Amino acid sequence: MKKLKEKYFRELLPYSLIFLVIIATLYVQIAVHSTNMGADNYFHFARFYDIKAQLMTGKFNWFQTNFTFEQTGRVINALYGPLFAYLNGMLLLVAKTWYQYEVITNILLNFIAAIGMYKLAQKVKAPKNVSVILALLYINTGMIPSWIEGMNFSAWGGVFIPYLLIQVVNLLEDKEKPIHVVGLMTCISLIANTHLLSTLLIVLVLAPVVLISFIKTQDKKSFIIDLLKVAVGTIILTASVWGGLLVIYSQNTIATPYSVNMGMFTIHLSHFQAFRQFIFPSALLLFTGQFIYAVLHCKKQFNNFVVTFIGYCLLLIGSKWFLDWNWIQMKLPIISGIFQFPFRLTSVAYPLILLGLAYTFATNAKQKKSYKEWNYAVIFSIFVMVQACFSTYKVVLDTAQGQNGENSISLVTQMRYSPDYVKKWTQSQTGIFDLYENAQPDYLPLNKKMPSRVVVEKYRAILAVRKKYQHIVNRDGSLTLRWRAKKQKKVTLPLVMYKQSRLIVNGKKKNKINQNDIGAPIIVQKKGENTVNLKFMVPLWFNILLAINILGWIVLIGYYARKKYLIAKK
């Protein structure tokens, strides 16, 4: 019994240490009940609250947003991780304030990501202490802390990438069955259902690794069959994502996000911050040392070389030292509205390099080397990890004290408020929507091409009159506007219409509706009481696809539950 307890203690100790460090990092937010409002918070708060309202009222609409985003009927969640949005909506049923939601998701995100990196390091047989160091370093650098800093959704894509890299290790090391079908398709599908751009980034990793694995394998026929199984399974598990994109983009011209100066958002050195585009000189030195080691030992440690080389190349590409992103943006302007930030490459670059470090430490532990340089390497890794943890702690501290302008409500609302008022404002889940309106161009329909800045100006113009109308959400998922007019005249309604939207004006279905440049309907109101009803008409084929998608996830969850049960039974 004593040995059994010692075994469990040794197994749980790394997880406990990781959890305690996460709590210590977030201590200030937990203690003072601060709510961070970064640039992306409102956008995601509105997405998730709309789902919560649907769950509470039973008034569902997969495409049309009826409860938030100023109740204009624009499509958001169907194009941005819909199933994950529903999970967050369910979480809001439990979390009564945005403070509670942030604390819960901050802990969950960090813990899941850290455990993934820990298990990845253990997969290649790195020492446990090194695995913990790499796990803590991962969640405090790059995109993972950007969730705490500003609710950047790339962080959630990064949560599942270490789990995907476990499958990459299988591809490189498992000679008998390099493709673990269920595991690989699960990881890809989780990332795709969370953050679409992260899915495109993992292709940069999977493509060369799959090719290397295919060249190395003896049974190429089985390899191709397993690869096809992964493709089919992933298509089913991501059907709600690509199906929604197909519905909207096949018939509509859609606005892109704000264009940014890409040269300003490349990876560069910082002595105080380690999230998003910032990297400590010490971390860069550690990563460069790992790259040099992997190159020098590429013949004996080929797998280490592969992952480190891909990761370090992506790090350089996303930095200001290797490419002129301003020149690229000038030649390909569309990339600034789609990819936006070169630092997003850290989502895959950092975990790959950390996997390389795990390989390096594992190899030298296996060879039982006790050279001083390896002891120094471990100590230096601890130093970088502690420095990164303090960076995240500083972000939380500055936000709680209202010192960090980039993460404060001041940035979001363009106004400055006292900390007490901010705390009161975020205690209610709906208070934020009363004070601040979302005028981002993302996913708005366009009747002619125009810059994002012009799209926002036109959208603000229709929002300016929205309070004149009564908004009613109906059981069938449609949205009704009511208002009383003093005279008959032409008006632009505070709604947006896609090609699949149906509008009924004063009880009459209109086959052709005049619209402005961003799809806002222009009608002739009558004197007295007026009503319009807006409904997004979902094609039958998408509903069938959605049913297959949900069934696929139920089967997959059942598979893992049964597997867990059989293991526990043994």
Beta strands, then each sheet from edge to edge (+ up, - down):
strand 1: 253-254
strand 2: 268-269
strand 3: 278-279
strand 4: 445-446
strand 5: 470-473
strand 6: 479-485
strand 7: 489-492
strand 8: 501-505
strand 9: 508-509
strand 10: 514-515
strand 11: 521-525
strand 12: 528-536
sheet 1: 1+ 4-
sheet 2: 2+ 3+
sheet 3: 5+ 6- 12+ 8- 9+
sheet 4: 7+ 11- 10+
end
